[in-house]
Amino acid sequence: MVKTTLHPANRKKSTISTKGNTVLITGGASGIGLALAQKFLQAQNTVIITGRNADKLAEVKRLWPEIITEVADLRDLNALQQLVNRYPNVNILINNAGIQYNYEFVNPEIAIELIETELHTNLIAPLQLIKLMLPHLQKKPAAAIINVSSGLGLVPKETAPVYCASKAGLHIATKALRWQLEITSIKVFEIIAPLVDTPMTQGRGKGKISPKALVDEFWHDFTRDGYACRRHRYEMRIGKTKLLFFLQRWFPQIAEKILRPGI
């Protein structure tokens, strides 16, 4: 008799409840992060947000006193370790913080330090925070890592090469982590965001969606059972990124034409 063993990817994990979680959201003082914080708070979860701007965090605290706020520079490894030490009960980690600089590499007035700043914020810090948080997450019966990436990690924007590189890196790293953790209690999600109306995108592009619209679409999939045989529920292509993903796969020249020149 042949014994059949299910591949880890075909095993069903414990469903994550929509309430009663402890959620840590980086970059939660505005935009997508704040919309996520509001949604999780409304669903009766404990919500912790981080940011570098103390005034913005204080305003969030004034409007939503239940949200826990932490001033933290994610480029500081000590700050990440302090977050992990302070909140060991976190079972949902959302890496949302990000920055985007638009410039020409040939411009001599652009400081070379911007490259490191962008890569560290968008790619290195999220991976470091995951690494530090994993010992706690692995002890939880149901846990999740949610990385916020971008359609620009699939198809580049001419004027933002470093941002695109950082989001492409986060996209691939998220896939690899999902494979590594598929036999654990930790689900690994990715929000592939389109152009969203946030402070970072002010004055850039057209056809933006609101942070609330993004979060509503995310919530629809997040709150459903994520059977591994339907992996698209873990890799959430929001709004126009569904079309961008299709074009990038089957008609890459058209996809690239859309984003060149940069929006």
C-alpha positions in Angstrom: 0.0 0.0 0.0 1.3 3.4 -1.0 1.1 6.1 1.7 0.2 9.5 0.2 1.6 12.5 1.9 0.2 15.9 1.2 2.6 18.5 0.0 2.8 21.3 2.6 1.2 23.7 0.1 -2.0 21.6 0.1 -2.5 21.5 3.8 -5.1 23.8 5.2 -4.0 26.2 7.9 -6.0 27.5 10.8 -8.3 30.3 9.8 -7.3 33.7 11.2 -10.1 35.2 13.1 -11.2 38.7 12.1 -11.2 39.9 15.7 -9.2 39.4 18.8 -5.8 39.8 17.1 -2.9 42.0 18.0 -1.9 43.8 14.9 1.3 45.8 14.3 1.2 48.1 11.3 4.3 50.1 10.2 3.7 53.5 8.6 0.3 53.6 10.1 -0.2 57.3 10.6 -1.6 58.0 7.2 -2.6 56.5 3.8 -2.9 52.8 3.5 -1.5 52.1 6.9 -4.1 54.3 8.6 -6.9 52.7 6.6 -5.7 49.3 7.6 -5.5 50.4 11.3 -9.1 51.7 11.2 -10.4 48.5 9.6 -8.7 46.2 12.1 -9.8 48.4 15.0 -13.4 48.4 13.8 -13.2 44.6 13.7 -12.3 44.5 17.5 -8.6 44.0 17.3 -5.7 45.5 19.3 -3.9 47.8 16.8 -0.4 49.2 17.1 0.9 51.6 14.5 4.4 53.0 14.0 5.7 56.2 12.3 8.5 58.7 12.4 6.3 61.8 12.7 5.3 62.2 16.3 2.8 64.9 15.5 0.9 62.7 13.0 0.8 59.9 15.5 -0.5 62.2 18.1 -3.3 63.3 15.8 -4.2 59.6 15.1 -4.2 59.0 18.9 -6.6 62.0 19.4 -9.0 60.7 16.8 -8.8 57.0 17.7 -7.6 56.7 21.3 -7.8 52.9 21.2 -4.9 52.8 18.7 -1.5 52.3 20.3 1.1 54.6 18.7 4.9 54.1 18.6 7.5 56.6 17.2 10.0 54.5 15.5 12.6 54.9 12.7 12.5 51.5 10.9 16.0 52.1 9.5 17.3 51.7 13.1 17.7 48.0 14.0 17.5 48.8 17.7 14.1 50.4 17.1 12.9 47.3 15.4 14.1 45.1 18.3 12.4 47.3 20.8 9.1 47.0 19.0 9.4 43.2 19.0 10.4 43.1 22.7 7.5 45.5 23.7 4.8 43.6 21.8 5.4 39.9 21.9 1.7 39.2 21.6 1.5 40.5 18.0 0.1 37.8 15.7 -0.4 39.9 12.6 2.5 41.9 11.3 1.8 44.4 8.5 4.8 45.8 6.7 3.3 48.9 5.1 5.8 51.8 5.6 7.4 52.9 2.3 8.9 55.9 0.5 9.3 56.8 -3.1 11.8 59.2 -4.7 11.4 60.2 -8.3 14.6 61.4 -10.0 17.1 60.9 -12.8 20.2 59.0 -12.0 22.2 61.4 -14.2 21.2 64.4 -12.1 24.4 65.4 -10.1 22.3 67.2 -7.5 20.6 64.0 -6.3 22.4 62.7 -3.1 23.6 59.1 -3.5 22.3 58.4 0.1 18.8 58.4 -1.2 19.4 55.0 -2.7 20.2 53.4 0.6 17.4 55.2 2.4 14.8 54.0 -0.1 16.0 50.4 -0.1 16.3 50.2 3.6 12.8 51.6 4.3 11.0 49.6 1.6 12.9 46.3 1.6 15.6 45.8 4.3 13.5 47.0 7.3 10.5 44.8 6.5 12.7 41.7 6.2 14.5 42.5 9.4 11.3 43.0 11.3 9.9 39.7 10.0 13.1 38.0 11.1 12.9 39.5 14.6 9.2 38.8 15.0 9.2 35.2 13.7 10.0 33.6 17.1 6.9 35.2 18.5 4.7 34.5 15.5 5.6 30.8 15.4 4.2 30.4 18.9 0.8 31.6 17.9 -1.9 29.1 16.7 -2.8 31.5 13.9 -0.6 34.3 12.6 0.0 36.3 9.5 2.6 38.5 7.8 1.2 41.0 5.4 3.6 42.8 3.1 2.4 45.8 1.1 4.1 45.9 -2.2 3.2 47.6 -5.5 2.3 47.1 -9.1 5.6 48.9 -9.8 7.4 45.8 -8.5 5.9 44.0 -11.5 6.4 46.6 -14.2 8.9 49.5 -13.6 8.2 53.1 -13.6 10.9 55.0 -15.5 11.3 57.8 -12.9 11.5 55.6 -9.8 14.1 52.8 -10.5 15.1 52.3 -6.8 11.5 52.2 -5.6 10.6 49.7 -8.3 13.6 47.6 -7.4 12.7 47.6 -3.7 9.1 46.5 -4.3 10.2 43.8 -6.8 12.5 42.5 -4.1 9.7 42.5 -1.5 7.4 40.7 -4.0 9.9 37.9 -4.6 11.0 37.7 -0.9 7.3 37.4 0.1 6.9 34.4 -2.2 9.9 32.7 -0.9 8.9 33.3 2.7 5.4 31.9 1.9 7.1 28.7 0.8 9.4 28.6 3.9 6.5 29.1 6.3 3.9 27.0 4.6 4.3 24.2 7.2 3.9 26.6 10.1 0.9 28.4 11.5 1.9 31.6 9.7 0.1 32.8 6.6 2.1 35.1 4.3 0.0 37.7 2.4 1.0 40.3 -0.1 -1.0 43.4 -1.0 0.1 44.4 -4.6 -1.2 48.0 -4.6 -2.1 50.1 -7.6 -1.7 53.9 -7.5 -3.3 54.9 -4.2 -4.2 58.5 -3.1 -1.8 58.9 -0.3 0.6 61.7 0.8 3.4 59.9 -1.0 1.6 60.1 -4.4 0.4 63.7 -4.2 0.8 65.4 -7.6 1.5 62.1 -9.3 -0.6 60.3 -11.8 -4.3 59.8 -12.4 -6.9 57.2 -11.7 -5.9 56.7 -8.0 -8.0 54.7 -5.7 -8.6 55.6 -2.1 -6.9 53.8 0.8 -10.3 52.7 2.0 -11.1 51.1 -1.4 -7.8 49.2 -1.3 -8.4 48.0 2.3 -12.0 47.0 1.5 -10.8 44.8 -1.4 -8.0 43.4 0.8 -10.5 42.6 3.6 -12.7 40.6 1.3 -10.0 38.1 0.6 -8.3 38.2 4.0 -11.4 37.2 5.8 -12.0 34.2 3.7 -10.4 30.7 4.1 -7.1 30.8 2.3 -6.8 27.4 0.8 -3.3 27.0 -0.5 -4.6 25.6 -3.8 -6.0 29.1 -4.4 -2.8 31.0 -3.8 -4.1 34.2 -5.5 -5.9 34.9 -2.1 -2.5 35.2 -0.5 -1.1 37.3 -3.4 -3.7 40.1 -3.5 -3.7 42.1 -6.7 -5.7 45.2 -5.9 -7.6 47.2 -8.5 -5.8 47.8 -11.7 -2.9 45.6 -10.7 -5.0 42.7 -11.9 -4.9 44.0 -15.4 -1.2 45.0 -15.0 -0.3 41.5 -14.0 -2.1 40.0 -17.0 -0.4 42.4 -19.4 3.0 41.9 -17.9 2.6 38.1 -18.3 1.2 38.0 -21.8 1.9 41.4 -23.4 4.9 42.8 -21.5 5.6 45.5 -24.1 2.2 46.9 -23.6 2.6 46.9 -19.8 5.9 48.7 -20.1 4.5 51.3 -22.5 1.8 52.2 -20.0 4.5 53.1 -17.4 7.0 54.8 -19.7 7.4 57.6 -19.4 6.8 57.5 -15.7 3.5 58.6 -14.3 
